[in-house]
Every structure is written in structure tokens, then in C-alpha cells.
Amino acid sequence: MNRRLFLKSSAQTTLAISLLPILNSKALAEIYKVSAQNEIDLIASPNDFPLLNGKTTQLLSFEGHTIQGKIKLLPSNSFLGPTIEAHQGDRLKINFKNQLSEPSIVHWHGLHLPENQDGHPSYAVGPGQTYTYDFEIKNRAGLYWYHPHPHGRTGYQVYHGLAGLFVVRDSEEKSLNLPSGENEIFLVYQDRHFDEDNQLIYVQSGHDIMMGKMGDTLFINGSREKANVVKKETYRLRLLNGSNARSFRLKWNDGRKITIIGTDGGLLAEPIERDSVLFCPGERLDVFVDFSINNIGDEAALQSIPIVDNGRGQAFDLSVFKVQHEGTKIYSLPVRLSNLEKINPSEAVNPNNPKVFKLLPKQGIGWTIDGLEYQMNEVREKETVELNTTEVWEFDLTQAGMIHPMHIHGSQFQVIERVHGPFSKDLVLDEGWKDTLAVLPGDRVKIIKRFNDHPGLFLLHCHILEHEDHSMMRNFLVK
């Protein structure tokens, strides 16, 4: 929790993998050379952690070990898994070892991978078994993450601690010289619910399934500590909503705009400023903030305010930044951040006839896509995609409503049109490359996605994990 490892490769091998439980603002840079061979073990096992005063909490956790490549592990009391930091174009071998009492498999959320590397639940391995991943990182620089994906148990395993960050770097990001080191702060937000013995309370009722499991205790980077001591400098905040079901509406308590420079799939073309922004499970945000305008002793809080402006609910602090030192690192954002390609809808095979997926509840099943239960190997004609094509899909939430963050495995996509319901206008952020899309009641949202290089069976699902586990998930087949 208190240090951060930076690994700098030679010109021939640019992989930088830092297996740390979490990255924070008190990091110290340490430079290491990395060999051409990069292999790690990633072990999932039961563990106990002192999360609250009194008894330890029984959790599940990821542990990482370096097999090849000079990767250093630093001690931590966080229940989050190790952070993996790599460069676009690098190749990485990961041996996932399941030491749980039930099947599991790892999904690399947001990474563009072949079917057998993506973590489809059909690849889940049983207790004591190993699944080996071996893939090239094709993604542009961005904040991605990993978590289990066994069918029917994803929510349980994530809620009990199995998740970690996956940071990708590239030359475009490096050329911008964005705030780094102590000025790049990674923040993972999760909520949990405990009993009187400090043990996690998971799904107990149909309400927990229909609404998703929410907790009353907030964790940031696996800790309850909200305070970050900062200097009068500029910072880059890398945010992940790692909650099972809770969405946040982010806003600065001092009235400053939220300056967003990146979303799920990396940097935006240019900075975007918002008074507030919706932040759903599975989504990531890259936020730039300037504390040089503050006085020594000031505090600024990134808060979550009520999602609907109806006078109900209260704002609460997510992270508090205490300005306690003078600084010299002042960075001015350029007008242009990235050469972000926008997909022309004319590229699609169905630009005027999107494939429509209706998000609705069905009695006896719960929340669904098109009213159907999930079957492990079932694929409809609509869910079959021709390799090397581009398609337009539409998510329709006009018949019933709560927020559904829809996640599509495989390559990133772009939003091309949103017909707003009564809540989403000026609240959602659709710009940039996305892999998780907030769909609000009354919305109809069109996205465009390329299916260029990986045939096979992939998933489309709601990232409220209790919805995913109870049938709000479908396969799609690229062939």
C-alpha cells in the first residue's frame, strides 16, 4: 500500500510489469531491467485480512509470483490482487492457479484477446488446477483490470476480494509527459457489507439479485482510508469502479469541474470538463486535477452525489485530498491528447439496421437480455458475427428501468448515438473507446464495434455482477 514499483525495460523489451497490490501517491520509483521472457504465477486462494477492528475477515485473494523477468513483489495488507503494468506490444505468460474450493477462471477486462485467453466461463478450471494464459498486449495505453468469470459465481468471488489492476503504457501516452510517479494516483472504489463478526454478507434475498448487492462500507484500494496527502501540483487520478453493483455520480466538493482525459480504453482525443459524471461498475475514468490553485491546508474531496436530482439521498466523500506541501510539478494539459480514431458508421455491415438487445426483467428469471436465460454454449443468429466485419448494436432500456452497465468482451467499441431517457442527459460520458456502457432507464444507445481478428465465443453482459450471474448475459460468436 505504501510503495510503487516502476520497471523500465531495455529498448528491445519494453515490458514493465509491476506486481504490487496497489499503486498510490507515496510511491518511490525503482528502475529494473526486464528480460525478454515474462512469466508470472497468479494464485487465487482463501485468505484472512484485518479490514475492520476486531476479527479478521475471511476473503479470497490473488497472489502473484515472478517466474521469469525481474519483477519485484512488495508486501501489502490490501486484499486487492497484484497490479500488472505492461507496454503495448509486449507478450505475457500468466499461470492462473486455482486454490479455491470451487471452479474459477480469470477475465482480463477490456483487453483485446483471443477466445481462449479472454476468460469465458466455459474455460473455468476446478480446485487445484491451472490455466495458462499466453498473449500479446494489443491495447493502447489505459487502465484495465482483471477478475474471475465463472458462471453463476462471478459476483461472489469478486465481492470476496478477487480483483486487480492491469495498466498498459504506450509511446503516445509517454510523449504527453502526463503526471506520473507520486502524481499518478490509482483509486479502486468498492463497497462491502459486514456482519457483527466482521464477515462479509453477500446475497441474502431476491432484492439483492434484482438490484445488485450493495454495501454500507466503502473501500479505496482495499482500505477504508480516504485521505491522500498531496502537494500544490497537478495530478492524474486513475479510477476504477470495482463495486459489484453500486454506481457513483462523481463531483468535486469545492465546485471545480471534473477534467476527464480518458475512459475505459485510454486517452480521449481532448480533455472534457463536467460538473459531474456517472461512474458505473466496471468503468474506468482518467481524471486530471490541479491542486496548485489551492492553499496549504486546503482539502478537496471527490464525492459521490445522488444520481437523480430529486432531493433524496446525501453526498459522501470518496477520496479526500489534503494539500500540505509546496510543489514544483505543474503540468498544463494540451488541447489535443490523442489521435483517437472515430469509426465511421458507413464501415458497418448494418449501419441503418442495428442489432437490438432489449434489457428487461422476466418473471421467474430476473433481469435478462431479450428475456432469455443464459446458456453456456447457446448462440442465436443475431448473436453470430462474421469475422473481419463491423457492426452496429443497440441497447434498449425503454420497457423497464434501472442502470445497467453493459460490458462487451473482445475489442473496445464506440458510442455513436444515444436517445436519452429522463435521467442520462448531462450525466453519462460516451466519448472515447469503451468496453462498459452505462444504459439508463428510457435510453436507447447505439454502439459500433469491429470484429477484425479473433474468432470464437465471447460474452455480452450487465456488469452488475448479480445480474450477470442470474441470466443477464449472452454469448456472441465471431466466425
Residue pairs with C-beta under 8 A, 6 or more apart in sequence:
1 21
1 22
1 24
1 76
1 77
1 78
1 221
1 222
1 223
2 24
2 26
3 20
3 26
3 27
3 28
3 74
4 18
4 20
4 23
4 24
4 26
4 27
4 28
4 29
4 181
5 18
5 19
5 20
5 27
5 30
5 32
5 72
5 74
6 16
6 18
6 27
6 29
6 30
6 31
6 85
6 181
7 15
7 16
7 17
7 18
7 30
7 31
7 32
7 34
7 70
7 71
7 72
7 85
8 16
8 31
8 32
8 33
9 15
9 16
9 33
9 34
9 87
10 33
10 34
12 36
13 34
13 35
13 36
13 90
14 87
14 89
14 90
15 34
15 38
15 69
15 86
15 87
15 90
15 91
15 92
16 34
16 85
16 86
16 87
16 169
17 34
17 38
17 40
17 69
17 71
17 84
17 85
17 86
17 92
18 71
18 72
18 83
18 84
18 85
18 167
19 40
19 64
19 65
19 66
19 71
19 72
19 73
19 82
19 83
19 84
20 73
20 74
20 76
20 82
20 83
21 74
21 76
21 78
21 80
21 81
21 82
21 83
21 222
22 76
22 78
22 80
22 83
22 165
22 186
22 188
22 221
22 222
23 83
23 165
23 167
23 184
23 185
23 186
24 185
24 186
24 221
24 228
25 182
25 183
25 185
25 228
25 229
25 230
25 235
26 182
26 229
27 181
27 182
29 181
30 72
32 70
32 72
33 70
34 69
34 70
34 71
35 68
35 69
35 70
37 68
37 69
38 68
38 69
38 71
38 90
38 91
38 92
38 93
39 66
39 67
39 68
39 69
39 92
39 93
39 94
39 95
40 64
40 65
40 66
40 67
40 69
40 71
40 84
40 92
40 93
40 94
40 95
41 64
41 65
41 67
41 94
41 95
41 97
42 62
42 63
42 64
42 81
42 82
42 94
42 95
42 96
42 97
42 106
43 62
43 63
43 64
43 65
43 96
43 97
43 99
44 60
44 61
44 62
44 96
44 97
44 98
44 99
44 100
44 104
44 148
44 157
44 162
45 60
45 61
45 63
45 99
45 100
46 58
46 59
46 60
46 61
46 99
46 100
46 101
47 58
47 59
47 60
47 61
47 79
47 161
48 56
48 57
48 58
48 59
49 56
49 57
49 59
49 61
49 77
49 79
49 161
50 56
50 57
50 77
51 57
51 59
51 79
51 192
51 194
51 198
51 219
51 224
52 194
52 198
52 217
52 224
54 198
55 197
55 198
55 199
56 198
57 194
57 198
57 199
57 200
58 160
58 199
58 200
59 79
59 160
59 161
59 200
60 100
60 157
60 160
60 161
60 162
61 79
61 81
61 161
61 162
62 80
62 81
62 82
62 162
62 163
62 164
63 81
63 82
64 73
64 81
64 82
64 84
65 73
66 72
66 73
67 93
67 95
73 82
76 222
77 222
77 223
78 221
78 222
78 223
79 161
79 222
80 161
80 163
80 164
80 165
80 188
80 221
80 222
81 146
81 162
81 163
81 164
82 164
83 164
83 165
83 166
83 167
83 186
84 92
84 146
84 164
84 165
84 166
84 167
85 166
85 167
85 168
85 169
86 92
86 137
86 166
86 167
86 168
86 169
87 137
87 168
87 169
87 170
88 137
88 138
88 139
88 140
88 141
88 168
88 169
88 170
88 171
89 136
89 137
89 138
90 136
90 137
91 134
91 135
91 136
91 137
92 133
92 134
92 135
92 136
92 137
93 132
93 133
93 134
94 106
94 132
94 133
94 134
95 130
95 131
95 132
95 133
96 105
96 106
96 125
96 130
96 131
96 132
96 133
97 129
97 130
98 104
98 125
98 126
98 127
98 128
98 129
98 130
98 131
99 127
99 128
100 127
100 157
101 127
102 126
102 127
102 150
102 153
103 124
103 125
103 126
103 127
103 150
103 153
104 124
104 125
104 148
104 150
104 153
104 157
104 162
105 119
105 120
105 121
105 123
105 124
105 125
105 131
105 148
105 149
105 150
106 119
106 131
106 133
106 146
106 147
106 148
106 149
107 118
107 119
107 146
107 147
107 148
107 149
107 409
108 117
108 118
108 119
108 133
108 144
108 146
108 166
109 144
109 145
109 146
109 147
109 166
109 282
109 407
109 435
110 139
110 142
110 144
110 145
110 166
110 264
110 265
110 284
110 412
110 435
111 118
111 135
111 137
111 138
111 139
111 144
111 166
112 138
112 139
112 410
112 411
112 412
112 454
113 135
113 410
113 454
114 135
114 454
114 456
115 454
115 455
115 456
115 457
115 458
116 123
116 456
117 133
117 134
117 135
118 409
118 410
118 456
118 458
118 459
119 148
119 149
120 149
120 409
120 457
120 458
120 459
121 149
121 150
121 151
121 154
121 376
122 376
122 377
122 457
123 131
124 149
124 150
124 151
125 131
137 168
139 168
139 265
139 266
139 412
140 168
140 170
140 172
140 173
140 265
140 266
140 267
140 433
141 168
141 169
141 170
141 172
141 173
141 266
141 267
142 168
142 262
142 264
142 265
142 266
142 267
142 284
142 286
142 433
143 165
143 166
143 167
143 186
143 238
143 239
143 240
143 262
143 284
143 286
144 165
144 166
144 167
144 168
144 284
145 163
145 164
145 165
145 166
145 240
145 242
145 284
146 163
146 164
146 165
146 166
147 154
147 157
147 158
147 162
147 163
147 164
147 242
148 154
148 157
148 158
148 162
149 459
150 157
151 374
151 376
151 469
152 469
152 470
153 469
154 465
154 468
154 469
155 202
155 203
155 213
155 244
155 465
155 466
155 468
155 469
156 202
156 203
156 469
158 242
158 244
158 465
159 192
159 200
159 202
159 213
159 244
159 465
160 200
160 202
163 188
163 190
163 242
165 186
165 188
165 240
167 186
167 238
168 266
172 267
172 338
172 339
173 266
173 267
176 267
176 334
176 337
177 331
178 184
178 236
178 261
178 288
178 331
179 233
179 234
179 235
179 236
179 288
179 329
179 331
180 236
183 233
183 234
183 235
183 236
183 329
184 235
184 236
184 238
185 228
185 235
185 236
185 237
185 238
186 221
186 238
186 240
187 220
187 221
187 237
187 238
187 239
187 240
187 318
187 319
188 220
188 221
188 222
188 239
188 240
188 242
189 218
189 219
189 220
189 239
189 240
189 241
189 242
189 243
189 248
189 279
189 318
190 218
190 219
190 222
190 242
190 243
191 214
191 215
191 216
191 217
191 218
191 219
191 243
191 246
192 200
192 215
192 217
192 219
193 200
193 201
193 202
193 213
193 214
193 215
193 216
193 217
194 200
194 201
194 215
194 217
195 201
202 208
202 213
203 209
203 213
203 466
208 466
209 366
209 466
209 467
209 470
210 361
210 366
210 367
211 245
211 402
212 244
212 245
212 246
212 281
212 464
212 465
212 466
212 467
213 244
213 245
213 465
213 466
214 243
214 244
214 245
214 246
215 246
217 224
218 224
218 226
218 316
218 318
220 226
220 318
220 319
226 317
226 318
226 319
226 320
227 320
227 321
227 322
228 319
228 320
228 321
228 322
229 322
229 324
229 325
230 291
230 321
230 322
230 323
230 324
230 325
231 291
231 323
231 324
231 325
231 326
231 327
231 329
232 291
232 292
232 294
232 296
232 323
232 325
232 326
232 327
233 291
233 292
233 327
233 328
233 329
233 330
234 288
234 289
234 290
234 291
234 292
234 329
234 330
234 331
235 288
235 289
235 290
235 291
235 321
236 261
236 286
236 287
236 288
237 285
237 286
237 287
237 288
237 289
237 302
237 319
238 284
238 286
239 250
239 279
239 284
239 285
239 286
239 287
240 283
240 284
241 247
241 248
241 279
241 280
241 281
241 282
241 283
241 284
242 281
243 281
244 281
244 464
244 465
244 466
245 281
245 464
245 465
245 466
246 281
247 278
247 279
247 280
247 281
247 307
247 403
247 405
247 438
248 278
248 279
248 304
248 318
249 276
249 277
249 278
249 279
249 304
249 305
249 306
249 307
249 427
250 258
250 276
250 277
250 278
250 279
250 285
250 302
250 303
250 304
250 318
251 258
251 275
251 276
251 302
251 303
251 304
251 305
251 315
252 258
252 289
252 300
252 301
252 302
252 303
253 300
253 301
253 302
253 303
253 315
253 317
254 300
254 301
256 289
256 300
257 273
257 274
257 275
258 273
258 274
258 275
258 276
258 277
258 287
259 271
259 272
259 273
259 287
259 288
259 289
259 333
260 268
260 271
260 272
260 273
260 274
260 277
260 285
260 286
260 287
260 288
260 429
261 267
261 268
261 271
261 272
261 286
261 287
261 288
261 333
261 337
262 268
262 284
262 285
262 286
262 337
262 432
263 283
263 284
263 285
263 286
263 429
263 431
263 432
263 433
263 434
264 283
264 284
264 412
264 432
264 433
264 434
264 435
264 436
265 412
265 432
265 433
265 434
265 435
266 286
266 338
266 432
266 433
267 286
267 337
267 338
267 340
267 432
268 337
268 338
268 340
268 431
268 432
269 336
269 337
269 338
269 339
269 340
269 431
269 432
270 335
270 336
270 337
271 288
271 333
271 337
272 429
272 431
274 426
274 429
275 426
276 305
276 427
277 285
277 427
277 428
277 429
278 307
278 403
278 424
278 427
278 428
278 429
278 438
278 440
279 285
279 304
280 403
280 405
280 436
280 438
280 463
281 405
281 436
281 463
281 464
281 465
282 405
282 407
282 435
282 436
282 463
283 405
283 436
283 438
285 429
287 302
288 333
289 300
289 321
290 330
291 298
291 300
291 321
291 323
291 327
292 327
292 330
294 300
294 323
295 323
296 323
296 324
296 325
296 326
297 323
297 324
298 322
298 323
299 320
299 321
299 322
299 323
300 320
300 321
300 323
301 317
301 318
301 319
301 320
301 321
302 317
302 318
302 319
302 320
302 321
303 315
303 316
303 317
303 318
304 315
304 316
304 318
305 313
305 315
306 312
306 313
306 314
306 315
307 313
307 403
307 423
307 427
308 423
340 432
340 433
342 414
343 390
343 414
343 416
343 448
343 450
345 351
345 392
345 416
345 448
347 390
347 448
347 450
348 389
348 390
348 391
348 392
348 448
349 386
349 389
349 390
349 391
350 391
350 392
351 392
353 392
354 391
354 392
354 393
354 394
354 446
355 382
355 391
355 392
355 393
355 394
356 393
356 394
356 396
357 369
357 370
357 393
357 394
357 395
357 396
357 460
357 474
358 369
358 370
358 371
358 396
358 399
359 367
359 368
359 369
359 395
359 396
359 397
359 400
359 404
359 406
359 439
359 462
359 472
360 367
360 368
360 370
360 371
360 397
360 399
360 400
361 367
361 368
361 400
362 368
362 371
365 371
365 373
365 470
365 471
366 467
366 470
366 471
366 472
367 404
367 462
367 464
367 467
367 470
367 471
367 472
368 471
368 472
369 460
369 461
369 462
369 472
369 473
369 474
370 474
372 471
372 474
373 471
374 471
374 472
374 473
374 474
376 475
377 457
377 475
378 475
379 457
379 475
379 476
379 477
380 474
383 460
383 474
383 475
383 476
383 477
384 476
384 477
384 479
385 391
385 451
385 476
385 477
385 478
385 479
386 451
386 478
386 479
387 451
387 452
387 453
387 455
387 478
387 479
388 451
388 452
388 453
389 450
389 451
390 448
390 449
390 450
390 451
391 448
391 449
391 451
392 416
392 446
392 447
392 448
393 446
393 447
393 448
393 449
394 444
394 445
394 446
394 447
395 404
395 406
395 437
395 439
395 443
395 444
395 445
395 447
396 444
397 404
397 421
397 439
397 440
397 441
397 442
397 443
397 444
398 421
398 442
398 443
398 444
400 441
401 421
401 440
401 441
401 442
402 441
403 438
403 439
403 440
403 441
403 464
404 438
404 439
404 462
404 464
404 467
404 472
405 436
405 437
405 438
405 439
405 462
405 463
405 464
406 436
406 437
406 439
406 460
406 461
406 462
406 463
407 435
407 436
407 437
407 459
407 460
407 461
407 462
407 463
408 435
408 437
408 447
408 449
408 458
408 459
408 460
409 458
409 459
409 460
410 449
410 451
410 454
410 458
410 478
411 449
411 450
411 451
411 452
411 454
412 433
412 434
412 435
412 449
413 433
413 434
413 435
413 437
413 447
413 448
413 449
414 432
414 433
414 434
414 447
414 448
414 449
415 430
415 431
415 434
415 437
415 445
415 446
415 447
416 446
416 447
416 448
417 445
417 446
418 424
418 428
418 430
418 443
418 444
418 445
418 446
419 443
419 444
419 445
420 442
420 443
421 440
421 441
421 442
421 443
422 441
422 442
423 440
423 441
423 442
424 438
424 440
424 442
424 443
427 440
428 438
428 440
430 437
430 445
434 447
436 463
437 445
437 447
439 445
451 478
454 478
455 478
455 479
456 477
456 478
457 475
457 476
457 477
458 475
458 476
458 477
458 478
459 473
459 474
459 475
459 476
460 473
460 474
460 475
460 476
461 467
461 468
461 472
461 473
461 474
462 468
462 472
462 473
464 472
